Amino acid sequence: MKLALYQEVALNRCFPEYDLHRGDITTLIDYVPHPADGEEGAVLEVFNALGDTIQVVTVPSSSIEALQPTDVLSIRRLAQAS
């Protein structure tokens, strides 16, 4: 099932090139087709704990999942501010 836009979603894998980790919570802002007929992309906005946008990234749609009632939020520090 395709997740609805503008909801918070969790990453189910790491993206070291973006300094994003499995379990990080982002906001799904769009879907984009793959330019070579590959997997559809999910455009995510990443916020810090204060609500400021850190970055906007595109990852494969299979890399995100809906938040669950049993999920617990936590914080981690970025190695460097983006």
HTML snippet that shows the backbone in 3Dmol.js (N, CA, C, O; Angstrom):
<script src="https://3Dmol.org/build/3Dmol-min.js"></script>
<div id="view" style="width:600px;height:400px;position:relative"></div>
<script>
const pdb = `
ATOM      1  N   MET A   1       0.839  -1.185   0.000  1.00  0.00           N
ATOM      2  CA  MET A   1       0.000   0.000   0.000  1.00  0.00           C
ATOM      3  C   MET A   1       0.886   1.251   0.000  1.00  0.00           C
ATOM      4  O   MET A   1       1.838   1.347   0.775  1.00  0.00           O
ATOM      5  N   LYS A   2       0.574   2.173  -0.847  1.00  0.00           N
ATOM      6  CA  LYS A   2       1.332   3.414  -0.964  1.00  0.00           C
ATOM      7  C   LYS A   2       0.996   4.329   0.213  1.00  0.00           C
ATOM      8  O   LYS A   2      -0.174   4.550   0.527  1.00  0.00           O
ATOM      9  N   LEU A   3       2.025   4.849   0.851  1.00  0.00           N
ATOM     10  CA  LEU A   3       1.826   5.733   1.994  1.00  0.00           C
ATOM     11  C   LEU A   3       1.355   7.105   1.522  1.00  0.00           C
ATOM     12  O   LEU A   3       1.730   7.565   0.444  1.00  0.00           O
ATOM     13  N   ALA A   4       0.541   7.742   2.332  1.00  0.00           N
ATOM     14  CA  ALA A   4      -0.007   9.057   1.999  1.00  0.00           C
ATOM     15  C   ALA A   4       1.062  10.133   2.143  1.00  0.00           C
ATOM     16  O   ALA A   4       1.954  10.044   2.987  1.00  0.00           O
ATOM     17  N   LEU A   5       0.947  11.145   1.298  1.00  0.00           N
ATOM     18  CA  LEU A   5       1.877  12.276   1.358  1.00  0.00           C
ATOM     19  C   LEU A   5       1.679  13.073   2.644  1.00  0.00           C
ATOM     20  O   LEU A   5       0.596  13.077   3.229  1.00  0.00           O
ATOM     21  N   TYR A   6       2.731  13.737   3.063  1.00  0.00           N
ATOM     22  CA  TYR A   6       2.765  14.663   4.199  1.00  0.00           C
ATOM     23  C   TYR A   6       2.574  13.978   5.553  1.00  0.00           C
ATOM     24  O   TYR A   6       2.173  14.612   6.529  1.00  0.00           O
ATOM     25  N   GLN A   7       2.866  12.681   5.600  1.00  0.00           N
ATOM     26  CA  GLN A   7       2.868  12.005   6.890  1.00  0.00           C
ATOM     27  C   GLN A   7       4.301  11.685   7.281  1.00  0.00           C
ATOM     28  O   GLN A   7       5.186  11.585   6.432  1.00  0.00           O
ATOM     29  N   GLU A   8       4.512  11.528   8.579  1.00  0.00           N
ATOM     30  CA  GLU A   8       5.826  11.117   9.046  1.00  0.00           C
ATOM     31  C   GLU A   8       6.008   9.637   8.773  1.00  0.00           C
ATOM     32  O   GLU A   8       5.097   8.836   8.983  1.00  0.00           O
ATOM     33  N   VAL A   9       7.203   9.280   8.299  1.00  0.00           N
ATOM     34  CA  VAL A   9       7.544   7.894   8.002  1.00  0.00           C
ATOM     35  C   VAL A   9       8.922   7.596   8.584  1.00  0.00           C
ATOM     36  O   VAL A   9       9.703   8.507   8.860  1.00  0.00           O
ATOM     37  N   ALA A  10       9.208   6.319   8.765  1.00  0.00           N
ATOM     38  CA  ALA A  10      10.510   5.903   9.276  1.00  0.00           C
ATOM     39  C   ALA A  10      11.311   5.258   8.158  1.00  0.00           C
ATOM     40  O   ALA A  10      10.756   4.597   7.280  1.00  0.00           O
ATOM     41  N   LEU A  11      12.609   5.455   8.200  1.00  0.00           N
ATOM     42  CA  LEU A  11      13.499   4.756   7.269  1.00  0.00           C
ATOM     43  C   LEU A  11      13.706   3.331   7.768  1.00  0.00           C
ATOM     44  O   LEU A  11      13.862   3.103   8.967  1.00  0.00           O
ATOM     45  N   ASN A  12      13.706   2.379   6.847  1.00  0.00           N
ATOM     46  CA  ASN A  12      13.962   0.989   7.249  1.00  0.00           C
ATOM     47  C   ASN A  12      15.356   0.523   6.831  1.00  0.00           C
ATOM     48  O   ASN A  12      15.658  -0.669   6.881  1.00  0.00           O
ATOM     49  N   ARG A  13      16.191   1.457   6.424  1.00  0.00           N
ATOM     50  CA  ARG A  13      17.604   1.181   6.121  1.00  0.00           C
ATOM     51  C   ARG A  13      18.404   2.465   6.263  1.00  0.00           C
ATOM     52  O   ARG A  13      17.834   3.554   6.326  1.00  0.00           O
ATOM     53  N   CYS A  14      19.705   2.339   6.312  1.00  0.00           N
ATOM     54  CA  CYS A  14      20.604   3.487   6.454  1.00  0.00           C
ATOM     55  C   CYS A  14      20.959   4.081   5.094  1.00  0.00           C
ATOM     56  O   CYS A  14      21.006   3.377   4.085  1.00  0.00           O
ATOM     57  N   PHE A  15      21.204   5.377   5.086  1.00  0.00           N
ATOM     58  CA  PHE A  15      21.692   6.095   3.910  1.00  0.00           C
ATOM     59  C   PHE A  15      22.874   6.941   4.356  1.00  0.00           C
ATOM     60  O   PHE A  15      22.724   8.134   4.619  1.00  0.00           O
ATOM     61  N   PRO A  16      24.065   6.320   4.442  1.00  0.00           N
ATOM     62  CA  PRO A  16      25.230   7.061   4.938  1.00  0.00           C
ATOM     63  C   PRO A  16      25.572   8.290   4.098  1.00  0.00           C
ATOM     64  O   PRO A  16      26.129   9.256   4.620  1.00  0.00           O
ATOM     65  N   GLU A  17      25.247   8.266   2.812  1.00  0.00           N
ATOM     66  CA  GLU A  17      25.545   9.424   1.963  1.00  0.00           C
ATOM     67  C   GLU A  17      24.756  10.663   2.389  1.00  0.00           C
ATOM     68  O   GLU A  17      25.138  11.787   2.063  1.00  0.00           O
ATOM     69  N   TYR A  18      23.650  10.456   3.119  1.00  0.00           N
ATOM     70  CA  TYR A  18      22.842  11.565   3.639  1.00  0.00           C
ATOM     71  C   TYR A  18      22.957  11.696   5.160  1.00  0.00           C
ATOM     72  O   TYR A  18      22.302  12.550   5.756  1.00  0.00           O
ATOM     73  N   ASP A  19      23.779  10.861   5.788  1.00  0.00           N
ATOM     74  CA  ASP A  19      23.900  10.787   7.248  1.00  0.00           C
ATOM     75  C   ASP A  19      22.552  10.453   7.889  1.00  0.00           C
ATOM     76  O   ASP A  19      22.209  10.986   8.944  1.00  0.00           O
ATOM     77  N   LEU A  20      21.791   9.561   7.239  1.00  0.00           N
ATOM     78  CA  LEU A  20      20.505   9.103   7.758  1.00  0.00           C
ATOM     79  C   LEU A  20      20.619   7.646   8.180  1.00  0.00           C
ATOM     80  O   LEU A  20      21.283   6.844   7.524  1.00  0.00           O
ATOM     81  N   HIS A  21      19.959   7.317   9.288  1.00  0.00           N
ATOM     82  CA  HIS A  21      20.046   5.979   9.857  1.00  0.00           C
ATOM     83  C   HIS A  21      18.682   5.289   9.849  1.00  0.00           C
ATOM     84  O   HIS A  21      17.635   5.934   9.815  1.00  0.00           O
ATOM     85  N   ARG A  22      18.732   3.970   9.880  1.00  0.00           N
ATOM     86  CA  ARG A  22      17.500   3.185  10.014  1.00  0.00           C
ATOM     87  C   ARG A  22      16.777   3.676  11.261  1.00  0.00           C
ATOM     88  O   ARG A  22      17.388   3.823  12.320  1.00  0.00           O
ATOM     89  N   GLY A  23      15.491   3.927  11.139  1.00  0.00           N
ATOM     90  CA  GLY A  23      14.706   4.413  12.261  1.00  0.00           C
ATOM     91  C   GLY A  23      14.533   5.917  12.305  1.00  0.00           C
ATOM     92  O   GLY A  23      13.686   6.412  13.048  1.00  0.00           O
ATOM     93  N   ASP A  24      15.316   6.663  11.525  1.00  0.00           N
ATOM     94  CA  ASP A  24      15.118   8.113  11.481  1.00  0.00           C
ATOM     95  C   ASP A  24      13.722   8.407  10.932  1.00  0.00           C
ATOM     96  O   ASP A  24      13.229   7.713  10.043  1.00  0.00           O
ATOM     97  N   ILE A  25      13.108   9.436  11.474  1.00  0.00           N
ATOM     98  CA  ILE A  25      11.764   9.819  11.056  1.00  0.00           C
ATOM     99  C   ILE A  25      11.860  11.036  10.150  1.00  0.00           C
ATOM    100  O   ILE A  25      12.549  12.009  10.456  1.00  0.00           O
ATOM    101  N   THR A  26      11.159  10.958   9.034  1.00  0.00           N
ATOM    102  CA  THR A  26      11.154  12.021   8.030  1.00  0.00           C
ATOM    103  C   THR A  26       9.707  12.272   7.618  1.00  0.00           C
ATOM    104  O   THR A  26       8.800  11.566   8.060  1.00  0.00           O
ATOM    105  N   THR A  27       9.494  13.270   6.780  1.00  0.00           N
ATOM    106  CA  THR A  27       8.162  13.546   6.251  1.00  0.00           C
ATOM    107  C   THR A  27       8.150  13.246   4.760  1.00  0.00           C
ATOM    108  O   THR A  27       8.987  13.746   4.009  1.00  0.00           O
ATOM    109  N   LEU A  28       7.201  12.433   4.344  1.00  0.00           N
ATOM    110  CA  LEU A  28       7.047  12.074   2.931  1.00  0.00           C
ATOM    111  C   LEU A  28       6.377  13.235   2.212  1.00  0.00           C
ATOM    112  O   LEU A  28       5.247  13.601   2.536  1.00  0.00           O
ATOM    113  N   ILE A  29       7.073  13.819   1.229  1.00  0.00           N
ATOM    114  CA  ILE A  29       6.495  14.985   0.547  1.00  0.00           C
ATOM    115  C   ILE A  29       6.149  14.742  -0.915  1.00  0.00           C
ATOM    116  O   ILE A  29       5.428  15.541  -1.512  1.00  0.00           O
ATOM    117  N   ASP A  30       6.647  13.656  -1.507  1.00  0.00           N
ATOM    118  CA  ASP A  30       6.295  13.389  -2.910  1.00  0.00           C
ATOM    119  C   ASP A  30       6.797  12.011  -3.309  1.00  0.00           C
ATOM    120  O   ASP A  30       7.617  11.402  -2.622  1.00  0.00           O
ATOM    121  N   TYR A  31       6.290  11.545  -4.418  1.00  0.00           N
ATOM    122  CA  TYR A  31       6.794  10.352  -5.096  1.00  0.00           C
ATOM    123  C   TYR A  31       7.285  10.782  -6.465  1.00  0.00           C
ATOM    124  O   TYR A  31       6.688  11.656  -7.093  1.00  0.00           O
ATOM    125  N   VAL A  32       8.377  10.170  -6.936  1.00  0.00           N
ATOM    126  CA  VAL A  32       8.902  10.495  -8.262  1.00  0.00           C
ATOM    127  C   VAL A  32       9.225   9.197  -8.998  1.00  0.00           C
ATOM    128  O   VAL A  32       9.708   8.243  -8.388  1.00  0.00           O
ATOM    129  N   PRO A  33       8.962   9.155 -10.306  1.00  0.00           N
ATOM    130  CA  PRO A  33       9.308   7.957 -11.073  1.00  0.00           C
ATOM    131  C   PRO A  33      10.822   7.853 -11.253  1.00  0.00           C
ATOM    132  O   PRO A  33      11.527   8.861 -11.292  1.00  0.00           O
ATOM    133  N   HIS A  34      11.297   6.639 -11.360  1.00  0.00           N
ATOM    134  CA  HIS A  34      12.717   6.407 -11.636  1.00  0.00           C
ATOM    135  C   HIS A  34      12.982   6.751 -13.095  1.00  0.00           C
ATOM    136  O   HIS A  34      12.176   6.386 -13.951  1.00  0.00           O
ATOM    137  N   PRO A  35      14.078   7.438 -13.420  1.00  0.00           N
ATOM    138  CA  PRO A  35      14.318   7.847 -14.811  1.00  0.00           C
ATOM    139  C   PRO A  35      14.570   6.687 -15.766  1.00  0.00           C
ATOM    140  O   PRO A  35      14.440   6.853 -16.979  1.00  0.00           O
ATOM    141  N   ALA A  36      14.928   5.511 -15.241  1.00  0.00           N
ATOM    142  CA  ALA A  36      15.206   4.361 -16.107  1.00  0.00           C
ATOM    143  C   ALA A  36      14.279   3.194 -15.799  1.00  0.00           C
ATOM    144  O   ALA A  36      14.683   2.034 -15.886  1.00  0.00           O
ATOM    145  N   ASP A  37      13.037   3.500 -15.439  1.00  0.00           N
ATOM    146  CA  ASP A  37      12.017   2.485 -15.143  1.00  0.00           C
ATOM    147  C   ASP A  37      12.366   1.590 -13.958  1.00  0.00           C
ATOM    148  O   ASP A  37      11.911   0.448 -13.898  1.00  0.00           O
ATOM    149  N   GLY A  38      13.161   2.083 -13.022  1.00  0.00           N
ATOM    150  CA  GLY A  38      13.460   1.347 -11.794  1.00  0.00           C
ATOM    151  C   GLY A  38      12.404   1.639 -10.742  1.00  0.00           C
ATOM    152  O   GLY A  38      11.292   2.063 -11.055  1.00  0.00           O
ATOM    153  N   GLU A  39      12.766   1.407  -9.504  1.00  0.00           N
ATOM    154  CA  GLU A  39      11.833   1.609  -8.398  1.00  0.00           C
ATOM    155  C   GLU A  39      11.494   3.083  -8.217  1.00  0.00           C
ATOM    156  O   GLU A  39      12.361   3.950  -8.323  1.00  0.00           O
ATOM    157  N   GLU A  40      10.237   3.351  -7.945  1.00  0.00           N
ATOM    158  CA  GLU A  40       9.765   4.703  -7.666  1.00  0.00           C
ATOM    159  C   GLU A  40      10.521   5.280  -6.464  1.00  0.00           C
ATOM    160  O   GLU A  40      10.876   4.552  -5.537  1.00  0.00           O
ATOM    161  N   GLY A  41      10.760   6.575  -6.491  1.00  0.00           N
ATOM    162  CA  GLY A  41      11.438   7.235  -5.389  1.00  0.00           C
ATOM    163  C   GLY A  41      10.467   7.938  -4.465  1.00  0.00           C
ATOM    164  O   GLY A  41       9.382   8.350  -4.876  1.00  0.00           O
ATOM    165  N   ALA A  42      10.868   8.070  -3.214  1.00  0.00           N
ATOM    166  CA  ALA A  42      10.109   8.824  -2.225  1.00  0.00           C
ATOM    167  C   ALA A  42      10.944  10.050  -1.856  1.00  0.00           C
ATOM    168  O   ALA A  42      12.102   9.923  -1.457  1.00  0.00           O
ATOM    169  N   VAL A  43      10.356  11.222  -1.993  1.00  0.00           N
ATOM    170  CA  VAL A  43      11.034  12.458  -1.634  1.00  0.00           C
ATOM    171  C   VAL A  43      10.693  12.749  -0.174  1.00  0.00           C
ATOM    172  O   VAL A  43       9.524  12.837   0.201  1.00  0.00           O
ATOM    173  N   LEU A  44      11.737  12.896   0.639  1.00  0.00           N
ATOM    174  CA  LEU A  44      11.569  13.057   2.078  1.00  0.00           C
ATOM    175  C   LEU A  44      12.166  14.374   2.545  1.00  0.00           C
ATOM    176  O   LEU A  44      13.236  14.779   2.088  1.00  0.00           O
ATOM    177  N   GLU A  45      11.469  15.038   3.456  1.00  0.00           N
ATOM    178  CA  GLU A  45      12.029  16.216   4.110  1.00  0.00           C
ATOM    179  C   GLU A  45      12.473  15.782   5.504  1.00  0.00           C
ATOM    180  O   GLU A  45      11.714  15.172   6.258  1.00  0.00           O
ATOM    181  N   VAL A  46      13.708  16.110   5.820  1.00  0.00           N
ATOM    182  CA  VAL A  46      14.306  15.718   7.100  1.00  0.00           C
ATOM    183  C   VAL A  46      14.377  16.957   7.983  1.00  0.00           C
ATOM    184  O   VAL A  46      14.903  17.993   7.575  1.00  0.00           O
ATOM    185  N   PHE A  47      13.845  16.841   9.195  1.00  0.00           N
ATOM    186  CA  PHE A  47      13.827  17.948  10.145  1.00  0.00           C
ATOM    187  C   PHE A  47      14.707  17.630  11.345  1.00  0.00           C
ATOM    188  O   PHE A  47      14.927  16.464  11.670  1.00  0.00           O
ATOM    189  N   ASN A  48      15.208  18.670  12.003  1.00  0.00           N
ATOM    190  CA  ASN A  48      15.879  18.455  13.278  1.00  0.00           C
ATOM    191  C   ASN A  48      14.819  18.450  14.376  1.00  0.00           C
ATOM    192  O   ASN A  48      13.632  18.615  14.092  1.00  0.00           O
ATOM    193  N   ALA A  49      15.236  18.262  15.624  1.00  0.00           N
ATOM    194  CA  ALA A  49      14.289  18.157  16.735  1.00  0.00           C
ATOM    195  C   ALA A  49      13.532  19.461  16.994  1.00  0.00           C
ATOM    196  O   ALA A  49      12.491  19.449  17.651  1.00  0.00           O
ATOM    197  N   LEU A  50      14.044  20.583  16.485  1.00  0.00           N
ATOM    198  CA  LEU A  50      13.380  21.869  16.671  1.00  0.00           C
ATOM    199  C   LEU A  50      12.430  22.217  15.533  1.00  0.00           C
ATOM    200  O   LEU A  50      11.782  23.263  15.558  1.00  0.00           O
ATOM    201  N   GLY A  51      12.347  21.338  14.529  1.00  0.00           N
ATOM    202  CA  GLY A  51      11.432  21.559  13.413  1.00  0.00           C
ATOM    203  C   GLY A  51      12.023  22.295  12.236  1.00  0.00           C
ATOM    204  O   GLY A  51      11.294  22.681  11.322  1.00  0.00           O
ATOM    205  N   ASP A  52      13.338  22.502  12.235  1.00  0.00           N
ATOM    206  CA  ASP A  52      13.999  23.158  11.105  1.00  0.00           C
ATOM    207  C   ASP A  52      14.349  22.115  10.047  1.00  0.00           C
ATOM    208  O   ASP A  52      14.788  21.015  10.381  1.00  0.00           O
ATOM    209  N   THR A  53      14.161  22.452   8.791  1.00  0.00           N
ATOM    210  CA  THR A  53      14.532  21.539   7.719  1.00  0.00           C
ATOM    211  C   THR A  53      16.037  21.387   7.652  1.00  0.00           C
ATOM    212  O   THR A  53      16.772  22.374   7.632  1.00  0.00           O
ATOM    213  N   ILE A  54      16.493  20.139   7.618  1.00  0.00           N
ATOM    214  CA  ILE A  54      17.927  19.845   7.482  1.00  0.00           C
ATOM    215  C   ILE A  54      18.262  19.599   6.024  1.00  0.00           C
ATOM    216  O   ILE A  54      19.234  20.136   5.495  1.00  0.00           O
ATOM    217  N   GLN A  55      17.428  18.765   5.373  1.00  0.00           N
ATOM    218  CA  GLN A  55      17.666  18.430   3.972  1.00  0.00           C
ATOM    219  C   GLN A  55      16.427  17.802   3.365  1.00  0.00           C
ATOM    220  O   GLN A  55      15.514  17.371   4.070  1.00  0.00           O
ATOM    221  N   VAL A  56      16.415  17.760   2.040  1.00  0.00           N
ATOM    222  CA  VAL A  56      15.392  17.056   1.278  1.00  0.00           C
ATOM    223  C   VAL A  56      16.134  16.020   0.441  1.00  0.00           C
ATOM    224  O   VAL A  56      17.072  16.353  -0.284  1.00  0.00           O
ATOM    225  N   VAL A  57      15.706  14.755   0.548  1.00  0.00           N
ATOM    226  CA  VAL A  57      16.400  13.664  -0.137  1.00  0.00           C
ATOM    227  C   VAL A  57      15.390  12.789  -0.860  1.00  0.00           C
ATOM    228  O   VAL A  57      14.198  12.813  -0.554  1.00  0.00           O
ATOM    229  N   THR A  58      15.874  12.026  -1.810  1.00  0.00           N
ATOM    230  CA  THR A  58      15.045  11.032  -2.497  1.00  0.00           C
ATOM    231  C   THR A  58      15.653   9.663  -2.267  1.00  0.00           C
ATOM    232  O   THR A  58      16.847   9.454  -2.484  1.00  0.00           O
ATOM    233  N   VAL A  59      14.813   8.726  -1.824  1.00  0.00           N
ATOM    234  CA  VAL A  59      15.234   7.353  -1.548  1.00  0.00           C
ATOM    235  C   VAL A  59      14.244   6.403  -2.221  1.00  0.00           C
ATOM    236  O   VAL A  59      13.139   6.824  -2.563  1.00  0.00           O
ATOM    237  N   PRO A  60      14.605   5.138  -2.421  1.00  0.00           N
ATOM    238  CA  PRO A  60      13.640   4.186  -2.972  1.00  0.00           C
ATOM    239  C   PRO A  60      12.414   4.069  -2.057  1.00  0.00           C
ATOM    240  O   PRO A  60      12.543   4.079  -0.833  1.00  0.00           O
ATOM    241  N   SER A  61      11.243   3.960  -2.653  1.00  0.00           N
ATOM    242  CA  SER A  61      10.003   3.870  -1.877  1.00  0.00           C
ATOM    243  C   SER A  61       9.998   2.703  -0.901  1.00  0.00           C
ATOM    244  O   SER A  61       9.360   2.777   0.149  1.00  0.00           O
ATOM    245  N   SER A  62      10.698   1.631  -1.236  1.00  0.00           N
ATOM    246  CA  SER A  62      10.745   0.470  -0.351  1.00  0.00           C
ATOM    247  C   SER A  62      11.557   0.743   0.913  1.00  0.00           C
ATOM    248  O   SER A  62      11.591  -0.097   1.812  1.00  0.00           O
ATOM    249  N   SER A  63      12.206   1.894   0.997  1.00  0.00           N
ATOM    250  CA  SER A  63      13.054   2.235   2.142  1.00  0.00           C
ATOM    251  C   SER A  63      12.313   2.976   3.251  1.00  0.00           C
ATOM    252  O   SER A  63      12.914   3.362   4.254  1.00  0.00           O
ATOM    253  N   ILE A  64      11.008   3.174   3.070  1.00  0.00           N
ATOM    254  CA  ILE A  64      10.237   3.877   4.093  1.00  0.00           C
ATOM    255  C   ILE A  64       9.095   3.000   4.565  1.00  0.00           C
ATOM    256  O   ILE A  64       8.633   2.108   3.853  1.00  0.00           O
ATOM    257  N   GLU A  65       8.652   3.271   5.780  1.00  0.00           N
ATOM    258  CA  GLU A  65       7.511   2.529   6.326  1.00  0.00           C
ATOM    259  C   GLU A  65       6.712   3.449   7.243  1.00  0.00           C
ATOM    260  O   GLU A  65       7.225   4.434   7.774  1.00  0.00           O
ATOM    261  N   ALA A  66       5.448   3.098   7.411  1.00  0.00           N
ATOM    262  CA  ALA A  66       4.569   3.868   8.284  1.00  0.00           C
ATOM    263  C   ALA A  66       5.002   3.703   9.737  1.00  0.00           C
ATOM    264  O   ALA A  66       5.523   2.658  10.124  1.00  0.00           O
ATOM    265  N   LEU A  67       4.783   4.742  10.533  1.00  0.00           N
ATOM    266  CA  LEU A  67       5.025   4.644  11.962  1.00  0.00           C
ATOM    267  C   LEU A  67       3.961   3.748  12.588  1.00  0.00           C
ATOM    268  O   LEU A  67       2.815   3.719  12.138  1.00  0.00           O
ATOM    269  N   GLN A  68       4.349   3.027  13.618  1.00  0.00           N
ATOM    270  CA  GLN A  68       3.460   2.085  14.298  1.00  0.00           C
ATOM    271  C   GLN A  68       3.201   2.542  15.729  1.00  0.00           C
ATOM    272  O   GLN A  68       4.018   3.262  16.302  1.00  0.00           O
ATOM    273  N   PRO A  69       2.077   2.133  16.313  1.00  0.00           N
ATOM    274  CA  PRO A  69       1.788   2.525  17.695  1.00  0.00           C
ATOM    275  C   PRO A  69       2.822   2.022  18.697  1.00  0.00           C
ATOM    276  O   PRO A  69       2.932   2.571  19.793  1.00  0.00           O
ATOM    277  N   THR A  70       3.567   1.008  18.348  1.00  0.00           N
ATOM    278  CA  THR A  70       4.584   0.465  19.246  1.00  0.00           C
ATOM    279  C   THR A  70       5.952   1.103  19.052  1.00  0.00           C
ATOM    280  O   THR A  70       6.895   0.739  19.756  1.00  0.00           O
ATOM    281  N   ASP A  71       6.092   2.043  18.120  1.00  0.00           N
ATOM    282  CA  ASP A  71       7.369   2.730  17.896  1.00  0.00           C
ATOM    283  C   ASP A  71       7.622   3.746  19.008  1.00  0.00           C
ATOM    284  O   ASP A  71       6.694   4.375  19.516  1.00  0.00           O
ATOM    285  N   VAL A  72       8.886   3.893  19.374  1.00  0.00           N
ATOM    286  CA  VAL A  72       9.311   4.856  20.388  1.00  0.00           C
ATOM    287  C   VAL A  72      10.278   5.830  19.730  1.00  0.00           C
ATOM    288  O   VAL A  72      11.188   5.419  19.011  1.00  0.00           O
ATOM    289  N   LEU A  73      10.081   7.120  19.978  1.00  0.00           N
ATOM    290  CA  LEU A  73      10.967   8.134  19.418  1.00  0.00           C
ATOM    291  C   LEU A  73      12.191   8.306  20.299  1.00  0.00           C
ATOM    292  O   LEU A  73      12.124   8.137  21.516  1.00  0.00           O
ATOM    293  N   SER A  74      13.310   8.642  19.673  1.00  0.00           N
ATOM    294  CA  SER A  74      14.532   8.941  20.403  1.00  0.00           C
ATOM    295  C   SER A  74      15.287  10.016  19.628  1.00  0.00           C
ATOM    296  O   SER A  74      14.869  10.407  18.538  1.00  0.00           O
ATOM    297  N   ILE A  75      16.393  10.490  20.186  1.00  0.00           N
ATOM    298  CA  ILE A  75      17.197  11.484  19.476  1.00  0.00           C
ATOM    299  C   ILE A  75      18.606  10.952  19.271  1.00  0.00           C
ATOM    300  O   ILE A  75      19.067  10.076  20.003  1.00  0.00           O
ATOM    301  N   ARG A  76      19.269  11.485  18.284  1.00  0.00           N
ATOM    302  CA  ARG A  76      20.688  11.224  18.075  1.00  0.00           C
ATOM    303  C   ARG A  76      21.287  12.514  17.540  1.00  0.00           C
ATOM    304  O   ARG A  76      20.596  13.306  16.900  1.00  0.00           O
ATOM    305  N   ARG A  77      22.528  12.718  17.792  1.00  0.00           N
ATOM    306  CA  ARG A  77      23.212  13.918  17.336  1.00  0.00           C
ATOM    307  C   ARG A  77      23.823  13.653  15.956  1.00  0.00           C
ATOM    308  O   ARG A  77      24.375  12.580  15.712  1.00  0.00           O
ATOM    309  N   LEU A  78      23.722  14.619  15.072  1.00  0.00           N
ATOM    310  CA  LEU A  78      24.402  14.517  13.793  1.00  0.00           C
ATOM    311  C   LEU A  78      25.894  14.733  14.006  1.00  0.00           C
ATOM    312  O   LEU A  78      26.306  15.497  14.879  1.00  0.00           O
ATOM    313  N   ALA A  79      26.681  14.061  13.210  1.00  0.00           N
ATOM    314  CA  ALA A  79      28.136  14.228  13.290  1.00  0.00           C
ATOM    315  C   ALA A  79      28.506  15.682  13.037  1.00  0.00           C
ATOM    316  O   ALA A  79      29.412  16.226  13.669  1.00  0.00           O
ATOM    317  N   GLN A  80      27.789  16.306  12.099  1.00  0.00           N
ATOM    318  CA  GLN A  80      28.002  17.714  11.800  1.00  0.00           C
ATOM    319  C   GLN A  80      26.686  18.302  11.342  1.00  0.00           C
ATOM    320  O   GLN A  80      25.850  17.583  10.795  1.00  0.00           O
ATOM    321  N   ALA A  81      26.485  19.560  11.546  1.00  0.00           N
ATOM    322  CA  ALA A  81      25.268  20.210  11.101  1.00  0.00           C
ATOM    323  C   ALA A  81      25.277  20.302   9.592  1.00  0.00           C
ATOM    324  O   ALA A  81      26.282  20.682   8.992  1.00  0.00           O
ATOM    325  N   SER A  82      24.148  19.951   8.971  1.00  0.00           N
ATOM    326  CA  SER A  82      24.042  20.000   7.506  1.00  0.00           C
ATOM    327  C   SER A  82      23.665  21.373   7.037  1.00  0.00           C
ATOM    328  O   SER A  82      23.532  21.600   5.834  1.00  0.00           O
TER     329      SER A  82
END
`;
const viewer = $3Dmol.createViewer("view");
viewer.addModel(pdb, "pdb");
viewer.setStyle({}, {cartoon: {color: "spectrum"}});
viewer.zoomTo();
viewer.render();
</script>
